[in-house]
Amino acid sequence: MKYFESHAHYDDRRFREDREELLRELLPASGVSHIINIGCDVKSSENSVRMADKYDYVYAAVGVHPHELYDMSSQTIEKLRKLSEHKKVVAIGEIGLDYHFKREEQHRLTQHLWFLYQLNLAWKRKLPVILHVRDSHEDALRILRMHPARKLGGVIHCFYGSKEIAEQYLKLGYHIGIGGSVLQLEERAQDLWGAIPHIPLERILLETDAPFILPYCKDVIQPKLLRRARNTSLILPAVIEKIAELKGISADEVEQATTENTIRLFHLPIHET
C-alpha cells in the first residue's frame, strides 16, 4: 500500500534532530509516497518551500494560520504571493478561523480580514486552499460561500465535526481531511465517527498534522512524556483502517481513493501505478 500524507509540518522544531532519518524511514518502509508540508507563517512557509526543493516527494503549501497573525501586513501577503509562485507550491494554507481560545472580538475581526486576504491570494493564484477551522464553522462557512475561491476547492483540515457540518462543506465542493482525530477515544471522536459514513470516499484526504493531533496513546506513553510525544505519518495505516471500518469497505479502497483524491485536488504531476 502507498499513502499520501496531505498535511504535515516536518519543518517543525520537534523534528530538528532526526528529520532526515525520519523522512528516510517514511519512504519506502512505511508506504508513504508523497507529503505536502504546510506553512503556518512566513517562516514555516519558506521552510516548506525549501523542503519541497530538497525532496522530490515533498510538495508545499504557504499561508498564515489564524493564531499567527501578529506580523501580518501587506508585505506579508506579498511574501506569500512570491512563495506561491514556486513550482511545487500546490495550495494556500493553512488559513482560516480559530475561536477555540477566548479572545476579544477585535481579534476575531482580524482573523476575518486576513482570512479574506489569503482567500484573495488563492483566487489570484488559482490554487486550492487548506483550511483550519476550529469552533468557528458558522463564520467560516459564511465567508466561504461568498468568496469565489470556493470554485477552486480545498480541504477542511483535521475535521472533527458532525455529519451536518461536513455536509455544508461538501455542498461547497470542499474535501475533508481525516487524521489522528479519528483514532481518539469514542467520547471525543463520536461526532467524527458518525460523520465519516456519510462523507463520499472521493472527498476524503489522509493527513496527520504531524507533529500534532496524536491518536489516543495515554495507555502506552507515560503522562509526563505525553507533552513531548509527536505524531508522524507512520500512523496513516491505522487511520486508513479506521476509515475503512467506519465505511464498511476495504483498506485498499481507502488507500487508493484518498491518494487519487489528493493528486486530483492539488493538480499534482504524479501518476500512481
N, C-alpha and C positions, 0 to 999 in steps of 0.2 A: 504493500500500500504506500501511496505518496500523499502527504498532507501539505496544504498550502496555508501557511501562517499569515493571516491577513492583517494582524495588528500586534506589534511587539515594540519594545523600547530597549533594544540591545545596546544602545549608546549610553544607557543609564549607568551611573557610577557603581551600582551594585555588581556590574559585570566587568569592572575595571581590571581586576586581577586575572580573570580567566576567560575573557571574551573570546579570544582566538581559539582556545581549546574547546569551549562550549560550542561555538559555531561549527567547528570541525566535527564534533560529536553529533550535532543535529543532522549533518549531511555526510554520508547517506545512512548511517547506522539507524537513526530513528525514523527515517522515512520522510522527513521534512524536505520538500523540494525547493520551495521559494519562501521568502519572507518579505513583508512590507514593514519597514521600520518607520515609526510615526513621530513627527515633530510635535512638541508641546509649547515651544517658544522658539525664538530665533536661533538660539544656540543649538538646541536639540534638532531643529530643522536642518541647520548647517551640518551637524554631525550625521544626520540621516543621509543627506546627500553624499557626504564623504564615504559612508559605509556602502552606499549603492555604487559608487565609483570603484571601491576596492573589491567588492564581491559580486560576481556576475549573477548570483542567485538572490541578491537583495535589491528591492525597489524602495523608494522613499515617498513619504507624504510630508508636506510642510504646512505649518499652521501654528496658531497660538491657542492653547487651552483656556477655558474661561477662568481658571484660577491663576493664570499667568499674565494678567493684563496690565501689570504695574508699569511697564515701559512701552505700552502701545502708543503709536503715533503714526503720522503719515509716512515717516521714514521707515517704520517697521513694516507697513504694508508694501512699501517699495522693495524692501529687502526680500520679503516673501515672494513678491512678483518675480524678482530676478531668480530666486532659487527655483521657483515653479517652472522656469524655462528649461531646467536641466532635463535631458532626455529620459532619465529614469525616475523623474517625479511623476507619480501616477494619480495623485489626489491632493486636495487641500484638506488638512486635518492634523491633529484633531481639533475641531472647533465646536462651539455650541453654547449651552447654558447649564449652569450647575447651581441649584438653590439648596444644596444639602446642608451647608453650614449657614448659620444665621448671619445675615449681613444687612446693612441698611439698604433702603430702596434705591438709593443712588447707585450702589454697586450693581444692582440688577439692571438698571438702565445702561450702565457702562457695558455690561455683558451684551445687552441687546445691540448696542451701537457697533461693537467690534465683531459680533456675530454677523451683522449685516455687511460690514466692510469685507469680511472674509468670504461671505457668500457672493458678493460682487466680484471679488477676485476669481473665485471658482468659475463664475459665469463668463468673465472676460477670457479666462484661460481655457474654457471648455473642459474643465476637469470635474470629476465626481467629488463628493465630499465625504469625509469621515467624521461622524457626528458624536459628540459627547453630550448626552442629555441625562441629567440626574435631578429628580424631584422638580422637574420643570417642563413636563411634556406639553401642558396646555399652551404655554407661551411659545415653545419651540415649534409646535405644530402650526400655530397661527402664523409665525414668521415664515415657515417653510411653504405654507400654502400660497402666500402672496409673492414669493420670490421666484423668478424664472429659473434659478439654479436647480430647482427641483426636477427640471426636464433632463438634467444631466445624470440624475441618480446619485446614489451613495449608499452608505451603510450606517445604521444605528449601532454604534459600537457598544459592546458589553451590555446588551439588552437584558433587562431584569424586570420587565413589566408584565402586565396581564395580556390576555388574548385580545381584549378590546383595544388596548393601546397599540399593540402590534398591528392590528387590522388598520388603524388610522395611518400608520407609516407605510404599510403595504399599499394602501389605496393611492398614496402619493408616489409610489414607484420605488420606494427605498428597500434595501436589503436589511437583514437582521443579523448582527454579529453575535455568535454564541461561543462562550469560552468557559473559564473556570467557575463562573457563577452557577452553571448547570450541575456542578459537582459539589455544591453545598448541601447541607442537611435539608430535609424536606420542609421544615418550618420556614426556612429562609428562601428556598427555591420553589415553593409551591406554585406561585403565580407563573413563573417561567416554565415549569414542568407542564402546567395546564395550557400554556400558550403554544408550545412547540408543535403539538399535533396539528394545529391549525395554521402554521406557517408553511407555505409551499416549500418543498425541498429546493426548488430552483431559486429561492430567495434567501437562503441561509449561507453565511460565511463562517469559517472557523477562525478563531482567534484565541489568544491567551492574555493579552495586555501585559506580557512579561516585562518587568518582574512583579507586577501587581496581580490582584484578584486570584489569590491562592484557592485551590479546591479545599474542602474540609480536610484538615490534617492535624487537628489537635490531639488525636489519639496516637499519632506517630511522631510528633515533634513536641519536645518539652515546651511548656508555656513561656519560659524565659528565653527560648530560642526562636519563638514564633515570629517576633518582630523582625528578626534578621533573615527569616526564610524568604526565598524568592521563587517566583513562578518562572517556568520556561516552556518552550514549545514541546517539551517532552511529554506534557500532559495531553496533547492533542488526540492520541489514540483513545484515551478514556473519555474525552469529550465526544468523539465520534460514536463510541459505543453507547453512551447515554442518549444521544440524539436518536440513534437507530432504535434503541429500546422504546423511547417515548413515541416514536412514529411507527413502530411495528414493521420496520424494514431492515435490510442487512447493512452492516457497517461498510461494506464495499460500495453500496449505493450512495451512502452519505459521503464517503471519501471522494468518489468520482464527481458527484454533483457539486459539492462545495468547491472543489478545485476548478471545475468548469465555470462556476458562478463568478469566482474571483477573477479569473482570466478575462471573462466577458465584461464584467463591470468596469474593470480598470484598463480595458483595451490593451492587454499585455501581449507582446510578441512571443508567446510561448505556445508550443504545440505538444500537448501531453499525449503520450502513447499508451 
